[in-house]
Amino acid sequence: KDQSLNTLSGGELQRSLLASALYQNTALILLDEVTAGLDPAHHDSICKLINHYKIKENKSFLWITHDINSALKYADKILILKNGERFHLGSPEDHRDGKILSDAFDKTFKVLKDDEENTYLI
């Protein structure tokens, strides 16, 4: 609170902007690469905070990300674009075998199930 935005690190700036978005108390919050450039601990804290607001505060988030693992873990729906067009819209469970991701990104994906958290990891 005592620093100007231009003196913050990238991660501090990301967290400040998220706090500002949450403070506005809107029903829908748009996030663009909100975890980009964050170290793993801050990445996890941001994801958990977003998930808390989604569940406990009944907020909706439109979260643009290249972080496939976070999308698989936290999203209710996933929209994949390919060449600027809708390629697939569905649930994280649609990605259990990696086929959709492999087709979307022209790359083979290996998907592992994390039984502890009941999620899938790339």
C-alpha positions as CSV (number, residue, x, y, z in Angstrom):
1,K,0.0,0.0,0.0
2,D,2.9,2.3,0.5
3,Q,4.6,1.8,-2.9
4,S,3.7,3.2,-6.3
5,L,2.8,0.6,-9.0
6,N,6.0,1.4,-11.0
7,T,8.2,0.3,-8.2
8,L,6.6,-3.2,-7.9
9,S,8.0,-6.4,-9.2
10,G,6.0,-8.2,-11.9
11,G,4.6,-10.6,-9.3
12,E,3.7,-7.8,-6.9
13,L,2.0,-5.9,-9.7
14,Q,0.0,-9.0,-10.8
15,R,-1.2,-9.5,-7.2
16,S,-2.0,-5.8,-6.8
17,L,-4.1,-5.8,-10.0
18,L,-6.0,-8.9,-8.9
19,A,-6.7,-7.3,-5.6
20,S,-8.0,-4.2,-7.4
21,A,-10.3,-6.4,-9.6
22,L,-11.6,-8.3,-6.6
23,Y,-12.2,-5.1,-4.6
24,Q,-14.5,-3.8,-7.4
25,N,-17.0,-6.5,-6.3
26,T,-18.3,-7.3,-9.8
27,A,-20.1,-10.5,-10.7
28,L,-17.6,-11.3,-13.5
29,I,-13.9,-10.8,-13.3
30,L,-11.7,-10.9,-16.5
31,L,-8.2,-12.2,-16.0
32,D,-5.5,-12.3,-18.6
33,E,-2.4,-14.4,-17.7
34,V,-2.9,-13.5,-14.1
35,T,-0.2,-16.0,-12.9
36,A,2.3,-15.3,-15.7
37,G,5.8,-14.6,-14.2
38,L,4.9,-15.7,-10.7
39,D,7.1,-18.1,-8.7
40,P,5.4,-21.4,-7.8
41,A,4.3,-20.3,-4.3
42,H,2.7,-17.1,-5.5
43,H,1.2,-18.9,-8.4
44,D,-0.5,-21.3,-6.1
45,S,-1.7,-18.6,-3.7
46,I,-3.3,-16.7,-6.6
47,C,-5.0,-19.8,-8.0
48,K,-6.3,-20.7,-4.5
49,L,-7.6,-17.2,-4.0
50,I,-9.4,-17.2,-7.3
51,N,-10.9,-20.6,-6.5
52,H,-12.0,-19.3,-3.1
53,Y,-13.8,-16.3,-4.7
54,K,-15.3,-18.6,-7.3
55,I,-16.7,-21.0,-4.7
56,K,-17.3,-19.0,-1.5
57,E,-18.2,-15.6,-3.0
58,N,-20.0,-17.0,-6.1
59,K,-17.8,-14.9,-8.5
60,S,-17.4,-15.8,-12.1
61,F,-14.0,-15.6,-13.8
62,L,-13.0,-15.5,-17.4
63,W,-9.4,-16.5,-17.1
64,I,-7.2,-16.4,-20.2
65,T,-4.1,-18.6,-19.6
66,H,-1.5,-20.7,-21.3
67,D,-1.2,-22.6,-18.0
68,I,-2.9,-25.9,-18.9
69,N,-2.4,-27.5,-15.5
70,S,-4.1,-24.6,-13.7
71,A,-7.0,-24.7,-16.2
72,L,-7.4,-28.4,-15.7
73,K,-7.4,-28.0,-11.9
74,Y,-9.5,-24.9,-11.4
75,A,-11.7,-24.4,-14.4
76,D,-15.4,-25.4,-14.7
77,K,-15.2,-25.1,-18.5
78,I,-12.2,-24.8,-20.9
79,L,-12.3,-23.1,-24.3
80,I,-9.4,-23.9,-26.5
81,L,-8.7,-21.7,-29.5
82,K,-6.7,-22.7,-32.5
83,N,-5.7,-20.2,-35.2
84,G,-8.1,-17.7,-33.6
85,E,-11.1,-20.0,-33.9
86,R,-13.0,-22.1,-31.3
87,F,-11.4,-25.6,-31.3
88,H,-13.0,-27.1,-28.3
89,L,-15.3,-26.1,-25.4
90,G,-15.9,-28.5,-22.6
91,S,-15.0,-29.6,-19.1
92,P,-11.6,-30.4,-17.7
93,E,-12.6,-34.1,-17.7
94,D,-12.6,-34.0,-21.5
95,H,-8.8,-33.9,-21.3
96,R,-8.2,-37.1,-19.4
97,D,-6.5,-38.8,-22.3
98,G,-4.7,-35.7,-23.8
99,K,-6.1,-36.3,-27.3
100,I,-7.9,-32.9,-27.5
101,L,-4.8,-31.0,-26.3
102,S,-2.6,-33.0,-28.7
103,D,-4.9,-32.2,-31.6
104,A,-5.2,-28.5,-30.6
105,F,-1.5,-27.9,-30.2
106,D,0.0,-30.4,-32.7
107,K,2.1,-31.9,-29.8
108,T,1.8,-35.1,-27.9
109,F,0.7,-34.6,-24.3
110,K,1.1,-37.1,-21.5
111,V,-1.6,-36.8,-18.9
112,L,-1.1,-38.0,-15.3
113,K,-3.9,-38.3,-12.7
114,D,-3.2,-36.8,-9.4
115,D,-5.3,-39.0,-7.1
116,E,-4.5,-36.9,-4.1
117,E,-6.3,-33.9,-5.5
118,N,-8.4,-35.8,-8.1
119,T,-7.1,-33.7,-10.9
120,Y,-5.1,-34.3,-14.1
121,L,-1.6,-33.0,-14.8
122,I,0.2,-32.4,-18.1
